[in-house]
Amino acid sequence: MEIGHKFIGDILVINIYGELYSEQVMQMEYKLLEFSTKTNQVIVNCEELEYIDSKGLGVLISFQKLLEKRGGEMAVCSANGKVEKVFELTQFDKFTKLYATLEDALKGFGV
């Protein structure tokens, strides 16, 4: 797993590459906490994420809750394949705004 990021205006776009398994959860948590000090508006781009397990999903949910406590919000975009299937099976969309593309997510943030 690798993590990249960029700002589009005030919105932080986090790109996750590869597979997010329980072994990488600590690394992911650390990076997300670091990012949370920079902004309260985050889009997690899953276009290059090939797999996520339940612990990885838990990290995203915890991060979203942290942002919401600070008055922020998180959205997820571009999930496909196995990642999209995990999101469907776990009803992740009940907790998080999911968008088909990064452009759609940006529009959801009013950009």
SVG drawing of the C-alpha trace seen along z (x, -y; Angstrom):
<svg xmlns="http://www.w3.org/2000/svg" viewBox="-27 -27 31 35">
<polyline fill="none" stroke="black" stroke-width="0.4" points="0.0,0.0 1.1,-3.5 -0.6,-6.8 -0.3,-10.0 -2.1,-13.3 -2.8,-16.6 -4.9,-19.7 -7.5,-20.9 -8.5,-24.2 -9.1,-23.5 -10.0,-19.9 -7.4,-17.2 -7.5,-14.3 -5.9,-11.1 -5.0,-8.5 -4.5,-4.9 -2.6,-2.5 -2.4,1.3 -4.0,3.3 -5.0,2.2 -4.7,5.2 -4.7,5.3 -0.9,5.3 -0.9,1.7 -3.6,0.3 -1.2,-1.4 0.7,-3.1 -2.6,-4.2 -3.9,-5.5 -0.7,-7.5 -0.9,-9.1 -4.6,-9.9 -4.0,-11.6 -1.2,-13.6 -3.6,-14.6 -6.3,-15.6 -4.2,-18.4 -4.1,-20.0 -7.8,-20.2 -11.3,-19.0 -12.5,-18.3 -11.1,-15.1 -11.8,-12.9 -10.3,-9.4 -9.7,-8.3 -9.8,-4.5 -9.2,-4.3 -5.9,-2.5 -6.9,-0.6 -7.1,3.1 -8.4,4.5 -9.4,3.4 -10.2,5.6 -12.4,4.9 -9.7,3.3 -8.8,1.0 -12.5,0.1 -12.6,-0.5 -9.7,-3.0 -11.7,-5.0 -14.8,-5.0 -12.8,-6.2 -11.1,-8.9 -14.5,-10.1 -15.8,-10.3 -12.7,-12.3 -13.3,-14.8 -17.0,-15.1 -16.2,-15.8 -14.1,-18.7 -16.9,-20.0 -15.5,-18.4 -16.5,-15.7 -15.1,-12.9 -16.1,-11.3 -14.8,-8.3 -14.6,-8.0 -13.7,-5.7 -14.0,-2.4 -14.1,0.5 -13.7,4.3 -13.2,5.9 -13.1,2.6 -16.5,1.7 -17.8,5.1 -16.6,4.7 -18.2,1.3 -21.5,2.8 -21.4,5.8 -20.7,3.7 -23.2,1.0 -20.3,-1.5 -22.5,-4.0 -24.8,-4.2 -21.9,-6.0 -19.9,-7.7 -20.7,-9.6 -19.6,-7.5 -19.0,-9.0 -18.2,-7.2 -15.5,-9.7 -13.2,-12.3 -14.9,-14.9 -18.3,-13.9 -16.8,-14.0 -15.4,-17.5 -18.9,-18.6 -20.3,-17.2 -18.0,-19.5 -19.1,-22.4 -15.9,-22.7"/>
</svg>
